[in-house]
C-alpha cells in the first residue's frame, strides 16, 4: 500500500486483516535457516557485536522481542507490534521521498535457544519486495554477543522494479541503521 499520508490505525488494521490468509510471495519459506538464497534473489548479511556477556544477551533478546531493530526513524513496525510467534502478521511502514509504504510479512519461524534468539519473516502479496529476512542475537562461546540480519529479496511491486538501484540502497541503509539501533538498545539496558 502506497500513500501520500501516514496510514491511520484503522487503515493498518484493515491492511493486516486482508493479509492474514495470504500466501508467501517466494519459494521455500524458511530458507534463511541455511543462508541459502533461492536462485534469482539477492542476499544481504549484516552483523555487529552489540555487547559482552549474559546481561548483554538478555538485553538483546528483549530488544528483538520489542522490534527495536526497527527504531530507526524512517521504517517502523506498525502498532500493535506483533508477538514474536510463528504465523504472526506484521505491517512494516517505511517513508521515503514523501511517500508512505505499508508492507506485509508473516513470521515464518522463531529461534529460541539458550544462547541464540530470533526469528524470520517472509513477504506477503502487499509488500514492495519478495523474500525472507532473519533477525538473530547470539551469545558466543567467547562471551561476545552479536546481532545478525540475513535476508534474500528481489523487487515485487512494479514501482520497486523500476527503482531497483534505489531499493538496494535503502536495504543497505536499513541494515546499517538496524545494527546501530540494536547496539544502542543493548548499551542503554546493560
N, CA, C and O of each residue as an XYZ file, in Angstrom:
760
protein
N       0.852     -1.177      0.000
C       0.000      0.000      0.000
C       0.895      1.237      0.000
O       1.786      1.364      0.840
N       0.663      2.118     -0.913
C       1.425      3.359     -1.043
C       0.469      4.515     -0.775
O      -0.671      4.508     -1.240
N       0.945      5.518     -0.015
C       0.087      6.638      0.340
C       0.912      7.909      0.480
O       2.096      7.857      0.812
N       0.285      9.037      0.227
C       0.946     10.329      0.438
C       0.798     10.807      1.880
O       1.468     11.754      2.294
N      -0.079     10.153      2.645
C      -0.252     10.477      4.062
C      -0.024      9.220      4.885
O      -0.193      8.101      4.400
N       0.361      9.423      6.134
C       0.595      8.291      7.023
C      -0.723      7.515      7.199
O      -1.748      8.121      7.512
N      -0.713      6.189      7.004
C      -1.946      5.414      7.171
C      -2.454      5.478      8.610
O      -1.667      5.442      9.556
N      -3.742      5.571      8.765
C      -4.357      5.599     10.094
C      -4.294      4.212     10.722
O      -4.040      3.223     10.035
N      -4.525      4.148     12.020
C      -4.558      2.854     12.721
C      -5.630      1.958     12.115
O      -5.427      0.749     12.001
N      -6.759      2.523     11.729
C      -7.838      1.745     11.122
C      -7.407      1.183      9.768
O      -7.704      0.031      9.449
N      -6.709      1.994      8.972
C      -6.238      1.536      7.668
C      -5.217      0.402      7.833
O      -5.227     -0.561      7.066
N      -4.339      0.519      8.834
C      -3.358     -0.540      9.096
C      -4.073     -1.818      9.516
O      -3.709     -2.904      9.064
N      -5.090     -1.705     10.379
C      -5.842     -2.888     10.833
C      -6.517     -3.585      9.649
O      -6.487     -4.812      9.554
N      -7.129     -2.805      8.744
C      -7.757     -3.391      7.549
C      -6.711     -4.071      6.663
O      -6.933     -5.166      6.145
N      -5.584     -3.410      6.501
C      -4.479     -3.945      5.702
C      -4.014     -5.290      6.266
O      -3.856     -6.255      5.518
N      -3.795     -5.356      7.581
C      -3.341     -6.593      8.216
C      -4.380     -7.702      8.074
O      -4.031     -8.849      7.795
N      -5.641     -7.365      8.265
C      -6.694     -8.375      8.161
C      -6.730     -8.971      6.755
O      -6.909    -10.178      6.591
N      -6.561     -8.127      5.750
C      -6.556     -8.582      4.354
C      -5.372     -9.522      4.078
O      -5.484    -10.429      3.253
N      -4.248     -9.311      4.759
C      -3.030    -10.082      4.503
C      -2.959    -11.402      5.274
O      -2.216    -12.298      4.874
N      -3.704    -11.542      6.360
C      -3.568    -12.705      7.259
C      -3.587    -14.056      6.558
O      -2.767    -14.914      6.886
N      -4.461    -14.275      5.633
C      -4.566    -15.579      4.984
C      -3.806    -15.702      3.679
O      -3.896    -16.727      3.003
N      -3.057    -14.670      3.316
C      -2.358    -14.669      2.024
C      -1.126    -15.573      2.059
O      -0.529    -15.764      3.119
N      -0.745    -16.125      0.915
C       0.457    -16.975      0.844
C       1.725    -16.120      0.799
O       1.681    -14.930      0.488
N       2.848    -16.754      1.115
C       4.136    -16.091      0.933
C       4.344    -15.853     -0.559
O       3.776    -16.557     -1.394
N       5.163    -14.854     -0.886
C       5.373    -14.483     -2.289
C       6.677    -15.020     -2.866
O       7.135    -14.544     -3.905
N       7.267    -15.987     -2.218
C       8.564    -16.502     -2.661
C       8.607    -18.013     -2.390
O       7.832    -18.528     -1.584
N       9.514    -18.706     -3.066
C       9.612    -20.157     -2.855
C      10.382    -20.475     -1.571
O      11.194    -19.673     -1.109
N      10.127    -21.606     -1.025
C      10.918    -22.159      0.079
C      10.925    -21.323      1.357
O      11.999    -20.927      1.809
N       9.769    -21.041      1.957
C       9.785    -20.355      3.257
C      10.666    -21.120      4.241
O      10.603    -22.346      4.334
N      11.480    -20.375      4.965
C      12.401    -20.969      5.926
C      13.817    -21.074      5.398
O      14.701    -21.537      6.119
N      14.064    -20.658      4.159
C      15.389    -20.794      3.553
C      16.459    -19.962      4.260
O      17.646    -20.224      4.067
N      16.088    -18.976      5.065
C      17.110    -18.203      5.783
C      17.785    -19.026      6.872
O      18.837    -18.630      7.374
N      17.204    -20.162      7.250
C      17.855    -21.031      8.253
C      19.237    -21.474      7.783
O      20.163    -21.586      8.586
N      19.376    -21.725      6.487
C      20.639    -22.230      5.951
C      21.432    -21.160      5.216
O      22.520    -21.440      4.713
N      20.914    -19.954      5.145
C      21.558    -18.861      4.410
C      21.829    -19.263      2.963
O      22.882    -18.966      2.398
N      20.860    -19.939      2.393
C      20.953    -20.379      1.009
C      19.836    -19.705      0.219
O      18.722    -20.222      0.138
N      20.142    -18.546     -0.364
C      19.135    -17.786     -1.102
C      18.682    -18.539     -2.341
O      19.506    -19.115     -3.051
N      17.375    -18.541     -2.611
C      16.887    -19.177     -3.845
C      17.465    -18.478     -5.079
O      17.830    -17.304     -5.004
N      17.553    -19.177     -6.202
C      18.048    -18.550     -7.437
C      17.220    -17.317     -7.795
O      15.997    -17.310     -7.655
N      17.909    -16.280     -8.258
C      17.244    -15.054     -8.679
C      17.040    -14.038     -7.572
O      16.497    -12.962     -7.823
N      17.462    -14.350     -6.347
C      17.328    -13.433     -5.220
C      18.706    -12.898     -4.829
O      19.716    -13.582     -4.997
N      18.739    -11.684     -4.314
C      19.972    -11.070     -3.820
C      20.021    -11.279     -2.312
O      19.039    -11.022     -1.615
N      21.152    -11.742     -1.811
C      21.314    -11.967     -0.374
C      22.060    -10.797      0.263
O      22.967    -10.218     -0.334
N      21.658    -10.467      1.481
C      22.325     -9.446      2.297
C      22.616    -10.041      3.658
O      21.795    -10.774      4.209
N      23.785     -9.729      4.207
C      24.124    -10.196      5.544
C      24.819     -9.048      6.280
O      25.857     -8.548      5.845
N      24.226     -8.647      7.396
C      24.776     -7.584      8.232
C      24.946     -8.159      9.632
O      24.079     -8.886     10.117
N      26.063     -7.833     10.282
C      26.248     -8.302     11.664
C      27.149     -7.338     12.415
O      28.001     -6.658     11.844
N      26.920     -7.310     13.723
C      27.721     -6.440     14.582
C      27.704     -6.985     16.002
O      26.687     -7.486     16.481
N      28.849     -6.876     16.662
C      28.887     -7.203     18.084
C      28.176     -6.079     18.824
O      28.474     -4.903     18.619
N      27.226     -6.452     19.693
C      26.432     -5.456     20.417
C      26.700     -5.475     21.915
O      26.135     -4.667     22.652
N      27.555     -6.387     22.376
C      27.849     -6.424     23.802
C      28.664     -7.636     24.175
O      29.207     -8.348     23.330
N      28.730     -7.842     25.479
C      29.529     -8.913     26.049
C      28.774     -9.487     27.244
O      28.325     -8.732     28.106
N      28.628    -10.796     27.310
C      28.091    -11.468     28.475
C      26.588    -11.671     28.476
O      25.867    -11.236     27.578
N      26.143    -12.361     29.541
C      24.742    -12.743     29.643
C      23.803    -11.544     29.715
O      22.736    -11.558     29.100
N      24.186    -10.508     30.460
C      23.310     -9.329     30.563
C      23.083     -8.698     29.188
O      21.970     -8.283     28.868
N      24.138     -8.627     28.381
C      24.001     -8.069     27.031
C      23.111     -8.962     26.169
O      22.293     -8.465     25.395
N      23.272    -10.293     26.304
C      22.429    -11.206     25.527
C      20.959    -11.051     25.909
O      20.093    -10.995     25.036
N      20.676    -10.980     27.211
C      19.285    -10.821     27.650
C      18.711     -9.489     27.174
O      17.542     -9.421     26.795
N      19.528     -8.423     27.190
C      19.067     -7.125     26.689
C      18.801     -7.183     25.189
O      17.828     -6.605     24.704
N      19.666     -7.883     24.455
C      19.481     -8.010     23.002
C      18.243     -8.840     22.691
O      17.473     -8.499     21.792
N      18.051     -9.923     23.429
C      16.858    -10.756     23.228
C      15.592     -9.926     23.461
O      14.652     -9.982     22.668
N      15.575     -9.159     24.551
C      14.410     -8.320     24.858
C      14.193     -7.269     23.769
O      13.053     -6.964     23.418
N      15.278     -6.717     23.237
C      15.158     -5.706     22.179
C      14.544     -6.302     20.914
O      13.722     -5.657     20.264
N      14.932     -7.518     20.563
C      14.334     -8.173     19.380
C      12.852     -8.420     19.635
O      12.027     -8.202     18.748
N      12.509     -8.872     20.833
C      11.085     -9.104     21.154
C      10.259     -7.822     21.008
O       9.074     -7.879     20.678
N      10.886     -6.669     21.254
C      10.197     -5.375     21.131
C      10.387     -4.746     19.747
O       9.995     -3.599     19.532
N      10.977     -5.476     18.823
C      11.218     -4.998     17.458
C      12.077     -3.729     17.447
O      11.896     -2.885     16.569
N      12.993     -3.574     18.382
C      13.799     -2.345     18.449
C      14.774     -2.203     17.293
O      15.313     -1.117     17.080
N      15.012     -3.259     16.547
C      15.872     -3.153     15.371
C      15.230     -2.252     14.319
O      15.884     -1.856     13.354
N      13.953     -1.931     14.505
C      13.239     -1.015     13.623
C      13.170      0.407     14.182
O      12.469      1.243     13.613
N      13.858      0.703     15.256
C      13.845      2.050     15.854
C      14.846      2.935     15.127
O      15.868      3.334     15.687
N      14.536      3.233     13.870
C      15.481      3.991     13.055
C      14.880      5.240     12.415
O      15.577      5.955     11.695
N      13.620      5.509     12.662
C      13.036      6.766     12.196
C      12.246      6.680     10.902
O      11.108      7.147     10.863
N      12.789      6.115      9.857
C      12.098      6.108      8.564
C      11.430      4.770      8.261
O      10.716      4.646      7.266
N      11.658      3.772      9.109
C      11.000      2.469      8.999
C      10.541      2.075     10.390
O      11.271      2.267     11.362
N       9.333      1.523     10.497
C       8.821      1.118     11.805
C       7.835     -0.032     11.662
O       7.267     -0.263     10.595
N       7.652     -0.739     12.761
C       6.610     -1.755     12.842
C       5.354     -1.043     13.312
O       5.383     -0.322     14.310
N       4.258     -1.238     12.606
C       3.007     -0.583     12.988
C       2.430     -1.229     14.237
O       2.600     -2.423     14.481
N       1.761     -0.429     15.001
C       1.153     -0.902     16.246
C      -0.210     -1.495     15.955
O      -0.890     -1.019     15.046
N      -0.639     -2.508     16.682
C       0.149     -3.096     17.764
C       1.259     -3.962     17.195
O       1.091     -4.625     16.171
N       2.406     -3.943     17.884
C       3.509     -4.788     17.454
C       3.121     -6.246     17.632
O       2.617     -6.626     18.689
N       3.345     -7.064     16.621
C       3.002     -8.482     16.768
C       3.964     -9.184     17.724
O       5.134     -8.816     17.831
N       3.458    -10.183     18.404
C       4.315    -11.019     19.227
C       5.260    -11.791     18.317
O       4.947    -12.060     17.157
N       6.405    -12.138     18.856
C       7.359    -12.933     18.082
C       6.918    -14.387     18.188
O       7.393    -15.137     19.041
N       6.000    -14.770     17.305
C       5.457    -16.124     17.253
C       5.235    -16.499     15.791
O       4.819    -15.667     14.985
N       5.513    -17.741     15.462
C       5.294    -18.223     14.106
C       3.840    -17.967     13.696
O       2.910    -18.261     14.447
N       3.666    -17.421     12.506
C       2.335    -17.150     11.968
C       1.830    -15.742     12.196
O       0.847    -15.340     11.574
N       2.469    -14.979     13.068
C       2.031    -13.607     13.310
C       2.299    -12.750     12.073
O       3.342    -12.879     11.432
N       1.346    -11.874     11.745
C       1.481    -10.980     10.598
C       1.879     -9.597     11.106
O       1.355     -9.114     12.110
N       2.806     -8.976     10.400
C       3.298     -7.650     10.787
C       3.134     -6.686      9.620
O       3.209     -7.068      8.452
N       2.908     -5.427      9.972
C       2.861     -4.347      8.988
C       4.089     -3.472      9.215
O       4.289     -2.939     10.306
N       4.896     -3.330      8.191
C       6.099     -2.511      8.255
C       5.821     -1.252      7.447
O       5.441     -1.310      6.278
N       6.020     -0.117      8.098
C       5.756      1.167      7.457
C       7.086      1.866      7.191
O       7.897      2.044      8.100
N       7.300      2.257      5.942
C       8.516      2.976      5.561
C       8.123      4.294      4.905
O       7.103      4.389      4.222
N       8.953      5.303      5.128
C       8.701      6.593      4.491
C       9.946      6.997      3.733
O      11.044      7.068      4.284
N       9.742      7.259      2.450
C      10.849      7.671      1.611
C      10.314      8.601      0.531
O       9.311      8.295     -0.115
N      10.977      9.727      0.334
C      10.607     10.661     -0.723
C       9.199     11.213     -0.588
O       8.539     11.489     -1.590
N       8.731     11.375      0.653
C       7.399     11.917      0.879
C       6.268     10.926      0.672
O       5.096     11.303      0.696
N       6.613      9.661      0.470
C       5.617      8.618      0.239
C       5.711      7.589      1.356
O       6.806      7.227      1.789
N       4.551      7.120      1.822
C       4.481      6.076      2.849
C       4.231      4.738      2.170
O       3.354      4.631      1.313
N       4.999      3.716      2.545
C       4.879      2.370      2.004
C       4.508      1.444      3.145
O       5.266      1.320      4.107
N       3.377      0.800      3.062
C       2.953     -0.174      4.063
C       3.183     -1.562      3.466
O       2.675     -1.877      2.390
N       3.950     -2.381      4.174
C       4.370     -3.692      3.681
C       3.933     -4.782      4.647
O       3.964     -4.587      5.862
N       3.529     -5.927      4.114
C       3.041     -7.034      4.940
C       4.010     -8.209      4.911
O       4.572     -8.557      3.873
N       4.188     -8.812      6.096
C       5.000    -10.019      6.200
C       4.453    -10.895      7.329
O       3.669    -10.445      8.165
N       4.883    -12.147      7.328
C       4.444    -13.103      8.347
C       5.672    -13.809      8.918
O       6.602    -14.145      8.185
N       5.665    -14.030     10.224
C       6.773    -14.731     10.862
C       6.744    -16.194     10.419
O       5.743    -16.889     10.588
N       7.861    -16.643      9.849
C       7.991    -17.993      9.298
C       8.418    -18.974     10.391
O       7.880    -20.077     10.487
N       9.385    -18.566     11.211
C       9.867    -19.417     12.295
C      10.509    -18.556     13.377
O      10.880    -17.406     13.140
N      10.632    -19.128     14.552
C      11.258    -18.472     15.703
C      12.374    -19.375     16.201
O      12.214    -20.594     16.255
N      13.497    -18.784     16.563
C      14.618    -19.487     17.192
C      14.659    -19.057     18.651
O      14.826    -17.870     18.932
N      14.514    -19.971     19.567
C      14.549    -19.631     20.993
C      15.387    -20.685     21.702
O      14.872    -21.677     22.216
N      16.678    -20.445     21.714
C      17.654    -21.372     22.274
C      18.378    -20.691     23.434
O      18.290    -19.470     23.567
N      19.089    -21.439     24.274
C      19.766    -20.823     25.417
C      20.734    -19.698     25.044
O      20.880    -18.742     25.806
N      21.396    -19.794     23.891
C      22.387    -18.775     23.525
C      22.105    -18.111     22.171
O      22.959    -17.414     21.623
N      20.899    -18.336     21.640
C      20.514    -17.715     20.372
C      19.012    -17.472     20.377
O      18.227    -18.320     20.801
N      18.634    -16.293     19.895
C      17.219    -15.948     19.818
C      16.993    -15.142     18.549
O      17.843    -14.350     18.142
N      15.840    -15.353     17.932
C      15.497    -14.549     16.778
C      14.328    -15.131     16.015
O      13.649    -16.046     16.480
N      14.110    -14.586     14.846
C      13.003    -15.026     14.008
C      13.256    -14.596     12.575
O      14.129    -13.776     12.291
N      12.468    -15.173     11.685
C      12.480    -14.759     10.282
C      11.057    -14.480      9.860
O      10.119    -15.152     10.288
N      10.909    -13.480      9.015
C       9.601    -13.244      8.412
C       9.728    -13.292      6.907
O      10.786    -13.020      6.338
N       8.613    -13.647      6.274
C       8.544    -13.710      4.823
C       7.518    -12.726      4.299
O       6.557    -12.379      4.985
N       7.735    -12.287      3.084
C       6.852    -11.286      2.490
C       5.530    -11.894      2.033
O       5.448    -13.055      1.634
N       4.505    -11.057      2.110
C       3.156    -11.383      1.647
C       2.856    -10.523      0.419
O       3.653     -9.644      0.093
N       1.734    -10.744     -0.273
C       1.483    -10.032     -1.533
C       1.578     -8.512     -1.461
O       2.038     -7.892     -2.419
N       1.164     -7.896     -0.368
C       1.255     -6.432     -0.278
C       2.558     -6.020      0.393
O       2.551     -5.399      1.456
N       3.659     -6.366     -0.227
C       4.996     -5.953      0.212
C       5.746     -5.493     -1.030
O       5.586     -6.072     -2.104
N       6.556     -4.463     -0.891
C       7.301     -3.920     -2.027
C       8.318     -4.914     -2.585
O       8.597     -4.925     -3.784
N       8.861     -5.739     -1.710
C       9.862     -6.739     -2.088
C       9.237     -8.125     -1.957
O       8.124     -8.274     -1.452
N       9.962     -9.118     -2.412
C       9.599    -10.503     -2.162
C      10.838    -11.189     -1.614
O      11.928    -11.052     -2.168
N      10.668    -11.930     -0.520
C      11.804    -12.612      0.089
C      11.604    -12.857      1.565
O      10.488    -12.790      2.080
N      12.713    -13.145      2.243
C      12.673    -13.501      3.658
C      13.822    -12.805      4.380
O      14.890    -12.592      3.806
N      13.593    -12.455      5.637
C      14.608    -11.767      6.433
C      14.634    -12.374      7.828
O      13.596    -12.588      8.454
N      15.859    -12.650      8.304
C      16.043    -13.255      9.628
C      16.818    -12.286     10.518
O      17.813    -11.693     10.101
N      16.336    -12.139     11.756
C      16.977    -11.292     12.764
C      17.349    -12.192     13.942
O      16.474    -12.845     14.511
N      18.629    -12.240     14.319
C      19.032    -13.079     15.444
C      20.037    -12.358     16.323
O      20.785    -11.490     15.872
N      20.031    -12.745     17.598
C      21.090    -12.364     18.523
C      21.704    -13.662     19.036
O      21.008    -14.650     19.268
N      23.029    -13.634     19.208
C      23.743    -14.843     19.596
C      24.794    -14.508     20.651
O      25.549    -13.546     20.509
N      24.830    -15.311     21.705
C      25.829    -15.201     22.762
C      26.868    -16.284     22.506
O      26.621    -17.460     22.774
N      28.002    -15.902     22.000
C      29.020    -16.856     21.569
C      29.858    -17.377     22.739
O      29.819    -16.836     23.844
N      30.604    -18.427     22.469
C      31.448    -19.065     23.493
C      32.506    -18.116     24.041
O      32.926    -18.275     25.187
N      32.953    -17.129     23.252
C      33.952    -16.167     23.735
C      33.316    -15.050     24.558
O      33.985    -14.076     24.905
N      32.000    -15.189     24.877
C      31.212    -14.258     25.689
C      30.728    -13.032     24.910
O      30.040    -12.183     25.478
N      31.069    -12.922     23.632
C      30.588    -11.795     22.833
C      29.133    -12.031     22.418
O      28.696    -13.171     22.262
N      28.405    -10.948     22.246
C      27.004    -11.006     21.827
C      26.895    -10.287     20.485
O      27.330     -9.145     20.339
N      26.310    -10.975     19.515
C      26.218    -10.466     18.154
C      24.768    -10.373     17.700
O      23.929    -11.202     18.054
N      24.498     -9.348     16.911
C      23.206     -9.176     16.240
C      23.449     -9.417     14.761
O      24.379     -8.855     14.184
N      22.619    -10.247     14.144
C      22.750    -10.609     12.726
C      21.443    -10.398     11.978
O      20.357    -10.672     12.489
N      21.578     -9.910     10.767
C      20.450     -9.849      9.823
C      20.899    -10.615      8.586
O      21.957    -10.336      8.022
N      20.099    -11.567      8.176
C      20.344    -12.244      6.910
C      19.041    -12.182      6.114
O      17.971    -12.495      6.637
N      19.138    -11.780      4.855
C      17.937    -11.650      4.030
C      18.241    -12.011      2.589
O      19.371    -11.890      2.116
N      17.210    -12.454      1.915
C      17.275    -12.562      0.459
C      16.001    -11.925     -0.079
O      14.922    -12.076      0.492
N      16.149    -11.213     -1.185
C      14.989    -10.495     -1.727
C      15.197    -10.168     -3.201
O      16.275    -10.330     -3.773
N      14.107     -9.704     -3.771
C      14.114     -9.103     -5.105
C      12.862     -8.232     -5.162
O      11.924     -8.443     -4.394
N      12.842     -7.252     -6.071
C      11.668     -6.376     -6.167
C      10.402     -7.168     -6.480
O      10.434     -8.148     -7.224
N       9.292     -6.728     -5.899
C       7.997     -7.386     -6.114
C       7.022     -6.451     -6.830
O       6.412     -6.834     -7.828
N       6.876     -5.244     -6.330
C       5.946     -4.283     -6.923
C       6.581     -3.623     -8.147
O       7.794     -3.415     -8.166
N       5.791     -3.290     -9.167
C       6.347     -2.694    -10.396
C       7.170     -1.424    -10.143
O       8.219     -1.241    -10.760
N       6.712     -0.555     -9.254
C       7.439      0.675     -8.967
C       8.810      0.376     -8.368
O       9.781      1.076     -8.655
N       8.888     -0.644     -7.551
C      10.162     -1.027     -6.944
C      11.087     -1.642     -7.996
O      12.298     -1.422     -7.962
N      10.525     -2.407     -8.923
C      11.354     -2.959    -10.004
C      11.979     -1.832    -10.832
O      13.140     -1.917    -11.231
N      11.197     -0.777    -11.085
C      11.720      0.371    -11.836
C      12.832      1.081    -11.068
O      13.802      1.552    -11.661
N      12.688      1.151     -9.781
C      13.674      1.838     -8.942
C      14.577      0.885     -8.188
O      14.960      1.165     -7.053
N      14.924     -0.238     -8.800
C      15.707     -1.281     -8.121
C      17.020     -0.770     -7.509
O      17.337     -1.157     -6.384
N      17.799      0.083     -8.197
C      19.029      0.565     -7.560
C      18.745      1.348     -6.265
O      19.488      1.223     -5.291
N      17.691      2.139     -6.254
C      17.339      2.886     -5.038
C      16.866      1.916     -3.952
O      17.200      2.087     -2.780
N      16.098      0.911     -4.332
C      15.630     -0.084     -3.357
C      16.821     -0.785     -2.712
O      16.810     -1.017     -1.503
N      17.846     -1.125     -3.487
C      19.043     -1.766     -2.929
C      19.741     -0.837     -1.942
O      20.185     -1.282     -0.884
N      19.842      0.444     -2.275
C      20.480      1.405     -1.340
C      19.702      1.489     -0.044
O      20.287      1.551      1.037
N      18.375      1.490     -0.151
C      17.552      1.555      1.059
C      17.693      0.288      1.894
O      17.694      0.364      3.123
N      17.811     -0.863      1.261
C      18.018     -2.108      2.008
C      19.346     -2.060      2.765
O      19.408     -2.454      3.930
N      20.394     -1.588      2.120
C      21.697     -1.484      2.788
C      21.641     -0.452      3.913
O      22.227     -0.655      4.977
N      20.943      0.643      3.677
C      20.777      1.665      4.728
C      20.042      1.070      5.927
O      20.443      1.279      7.072
N      18.949      0.320      5.659
C      18.229     -0.316      6.759
C      19.153     -1.233      7.549
O      19.146     -1.198      8.779
N      19.941     -2.046      6.871
C      20.851     -2.957      7.560
C      21.792     -2.216      8.487
O      21.929     -2.589      9.652
N      22.444     -1.174      7.993
C      23.391     -0.405      8.810
C      22.698      0.276      9.989
O      23.218      0.260     11.104
N      21.540      0.867      9.755
C      20.839      1.577     10.824
C      20.220      0.615     11.827
O      20.111      0.946     13.008
N      19.813     -0.566     11.380
C      19.282     -1.568     12.291
C      20.377     -2.066     13.241
O      20.124     -2.266     14.429
N      21.601     -2.267     12.712
C      22.726     -2.657     13.559
C      22.962     -1.610     14.643
O      23.136     -1.948     15.814
N      22.966     -0.359     14.253
C      23.185      0.725     15.221
C      22.059      0.788     16.244
O      22.309      1.037     17.423
N      20.833      0.566     15.811
C      19.688      0.599     16.740
C      19.800     -0.501     17.789
O      19.516     -0.271     18.965
N      20.210     -1.681     17.374
C      20.354     -2.780     18.331
C      21.531     -2.543     19.275
O      21.436     -2.840     20.466
N      22.617     -2.021     18.766
C      23.753     -1.712     19.636
C      23.336     -0.687     20.699
O      23.680     -0.827     21.873
N      22.611      0.319     20.286
C      22.108      1.346     21.204
C      21.146      0.754     22.225
O      21.228      1.076     23.410
N      20.236     -0.109     21.779
C      19.249     -0.725     22.682
C      19.932     -1.553     23.764
O      19.520     -1.523     24.924
N      20.976     -2.293     23.391
C      21.694     -3.113     24.370
C      22.473     -2.221     25.314
O      22.430     -2.415     26.529
N      23.177     -1.260     24.778
C      24.001     -0.336     25.600
C      23.152      0.383     26.650
O      23.597      0.572     27.783
N      21.939      0.781     26.280
C      21.059      1.510     27.212
C      20.532      0.639     28.336
O      20.072      1.167     29.349
N      20.584     -0.688     28.191
C      19.995     -1.583     29.192
C      21.018     -2.415     29.959
O      20.651     -3.195     30.838
N      22.289     -2.255     29.634
C      23.318     -3.047     30.345
C      24.126     -2.125     31.242
O      25.041     -2.579     31.929
